[in-house]
Amino acid sequence: MYRLGIDVGGTNTDAVILDGQSNVVDSVKTHTTVDIETGIFNAIKAVLKSSQIDPTQITQAMLGTTQATNAIVERKNLAKVGVIRLGYPATASIVPYSEWPTDMTTALSGQYELVTGGYEFDGDPISCIDEIQIRKVLQQWRGKIEAVAAVGVFSALNNDQEQLVAKISTEVLGPEVPVSLSSRIGSIGLLPRENATILNAALFKVINRVTNGFSHALFNQGVSQADVYLCQNDGTLMSLDFAAKYPILTIGSGPTNSIRGAAYLAKQKNALVLDIGGTTTDLGVLVKGFPRESSKAVTVGGIQTNFRMPDILSIGLGGGSIVHQDANGQVTVGPDSVGYEITDRAICFGGDTITATDIAVKMGQAAIGDPALTTTIDDNLVLKAATKIKQMLEDAIDKMKTSSGDVDLILVGGGSIIAPETINGVSHCFTSPIGGVANAIGATIAQIGGQFEKVYQYDKIDRQSALTDATELAKKQAIAAGAQDDNIEVVEVEEIPLAYAPGDTTRVKVKVVGTLS
């Protein structure tokens, strides 16, 4: 029994194979292609050829992809979305798609309707829901939209109205038009939650293409017996059926995979992770073996959202970053990069562009390409560039630290050769010979996850009952995503009192993980 993991990055597509004891059998790094799917196919083909493993012995295959993020950023392949907001007349002053980029609103059709419904912060209805009104709106949208986003005011307290919208939509538009419910996607805050729900609805065609492409690539290489999973952005996996309902959860899975892979390689559960790629450096925090979640709203493609995302700091520094020197002798590194063209353009490979990799080779930190070619680079330039690289990494680490003391650091990524031997603020630096494919390893070792978030009023339900309820619902989500129902453990419980709400109101969030079923 073997597991195959694929991670698609901006520069490289990595593939690894692990055995039944989670040992790395083989790994490859190939260039990412414009159409993504070809790169995935090439990576699978290369790792199977290198490992000489019978494809039918691979029982599980995992994919971490940037396709959802790319679709939003590029405004391509998105579904037409109709938004039903339950909250009239209380929310009429700010309509859906407020502050959205015009090109994005156009791409998604901009169709929305404010209908009666929604809840007050204490759980009382704002107004009664009107089923006839909702049916009329959906009938008007027939043939104009491809997905529905249902958003209710304070649906975190009670999502019955959103579920009713989903039921009516299926009756009117048919089951082929998916419905995204905001209570299952975003957190507290109407507009960011609404934005996240609209994006989730818009991504269903993208995720279908990704899952079909991955499945076809596996089948064409003889991997026909494997269960297939996609990576979520909290360091866990989800089945293809679950991914079809929540494609937005794939956004940010790349850096998350690196953090999980770094934890596996260094055998650490609490540390900073520095992942240096070809174009960017991502810095994350490992807490109890999983990425620390961001506590602030996240902007995706110019749209503010509040769904869960890893706390990641990205800077424009990588192995392919171009080194510049101005007329005054000032040296900068990046943010522009030669990317996957590094083997053609970098000095050490016979090119004419000085990159961060060339600086590392000239200083003896790495032995790749032809080191003799780097002798033409001015020594003073090399010293200034190396100092700049060190400063950029140290500044990024300081921004992610939660205390002034030195921290453990796990260094991974194909561009990690540009990192200096000593970094201020770091007590110990963990490295691995296969750290360059940590992202694919993270995808392969991931467990199935489930997370549930809801607002409870402790004067109406006691605290322990609320925690038990949230835990059970999180477990149900993990099972739906593909976890064994008898092997699920709670990894995080978060309670945040809402001071402005009555009745000892508290937002409860529970995260669980389980093994693959």
Summary of the structure (lengths in Angstrom):
residues: 517
radius of gyration: 24.2
end to end distance: 14.3
largest distance: 76.9
contacts: 1940
relative contact order: 0.12
helix: 37%
strand: 30%
